Amino acid sequence: MISRTPVKLSAEVQIRSTQDPSQAQDDFSNFKLSHHPMRRILVFLIVGLASGQCASPQTSDHSMPPTFYKDVLPILQQNCQSCHRAGEIAPFPLVTYQQARLRAQQIKEAVRLRTMPPWFADPCCGHFSDDPSLSLEQIATISSWADSNAPAGDPRDAPAAPHWAYGWNIATPDVVLKMPKPVAIPAHGDVEYTYEIVPTGFSTDRWVQMCEVRPSSRAHVHHAVVYIRPPESKWLRGAPVGVPFTASTFRDPELMHEAHATNSDMLLVYAPGSSPDNWAEGMAKFIPAHSDLVFQIHYTTNGHATRDQTRIGLVFAKHPPKLRVLTLQLANDHDTIPIPAGVDNYRVEVHGTLPNDATLLSFFPHMHLRGKRFEYNVVHSVGPPDKKIETLLRVNYDFYWQMSYRLTRPLFLKAGTELQAVAWYDNSRNNPHNPDPTAAVTWGDQTYNEMMVGFFDVAVPADMDKAHYFIRQDK
């Protein structure tokens, strides 16, 4: 999925096939669902109508059932409406009483099955501020309301409506930058990674508190990465500005190579289900004056030709922050994923050490269709050769919901801390998303290939850029 950016933490890679009986039941790849998130929401709900496998949550013995305005609407506002409102990814809104009442039983079954809201972090490890999961009490409230013929209640009990910026999940952007020229996407076939360089026009340095990527054809954008190219950078200087191009556009081998590798900092990574950036007060991402943004987009085809003109919205920090946010990654080399045919628990491991102190903020794991499970760990030395593994995040991976996971309490890590990312793959017939369980899988950009990238965000002093962060201090 992502450019072949060099691993930044002196990473070592270990791969091996494992058949771990203890994990035999821990396979979330058996969801037989549609391949597009917008369709998946609806399918989750329809499947829920036919399922009788979950017992009804226990509800309190109140004489009066819950009502929409007093009890249900606050849950929808907090946990559902970021997607279930006009212009967003969900196939229907859940903003008004009429909209919710029509789907009361569907909502009930979806929350009982915990297919909605989507969340894939194993509760064993970590606490995350962007966890939309409902509590047992909230599930019971919705179930009781639906079973009581979905009463409206008194509209005066309704909480104040959230302030949504139409077309955005962040505050109204200060600046919106759009790819100047749309990209034509064919109806069929593979699409090479597509780039477009967008000048910011910023005459002064900017600190970005919030940002969000919005493709115009969400159904065709498998991912987008927006890189910051500062004015002194030589990266892709031979490439055209303001028009789409791919690596094969060039005859120069050096330019072709640059289209697949960069040390530039990332402003944001977008994939279905991922969250926009919204950094806490006192921290932000940095765009130097006169920088360009380089959009790298992986398009997929679905039988319908179209065009896409992706844009990014930026909200600037009101004051210069004390901390600068950097996006780093632990990633496998492109020769390290030869996943054998039929193997259902293939393991890939990457690890490295932090060159300087940093505060760990969030995670964004990425694999492709064979992805099964992903972990981020801190490796503690307890005396040679013994080590202790502390799991920070374990994700039961779902390729069609690639989500961000933001720590409720950021974690300070000293220079020299060893981080580990571990991924498991299911290349067997048990994986309903597997394009061909009879074939070995190699590394590659397309979704029928495989990848393993463990993105993570850290906060460092505001005057430390990415290049200086990777200068290791003498002990």
Secondary structure, 3 states (H helix, E strand, C coil): CCCCCCCCCCCEEEEEECCCHHHCCCCHHHCCCCCCHHHHHHHHHHHHHHCCCCCCCCCCCCCCCCCHHHHHHHHHHHHCCCCCCCCCCCCCCCCCHHHHHHCHHHHHHHHHCCCCCCCCECCCCCCECCCCCCCHHHHHHHHHHHHCCCCCCCHHHCCCCCCCCCCCCCCCCCEEEECCCCEEECCCCCCCCEEEEEECCCCCCEEEEEEEEECCCHHHEEEEEEEEECCCCCCCCCCCCCCCECHHHCCCHHHHHHCCCCCCCEEEEECCCCCCEECCCCEEEEECCCCEEEEEEEECCCCCCEEECCEEEEEECCCCCCEEEEEEEEECCCCCCCECCCCCCEEEEEEEECCCCEEEEEEEEECCCCEEEEEEEEEEECCCCCEEEEEEEEEECCCCCCCCEEEEEEEEECCCCEEEEEEEECCCCCCCCCCCCCCCECECCCCCCECCEEEEEEEEECCCCHHHHCCCCCC
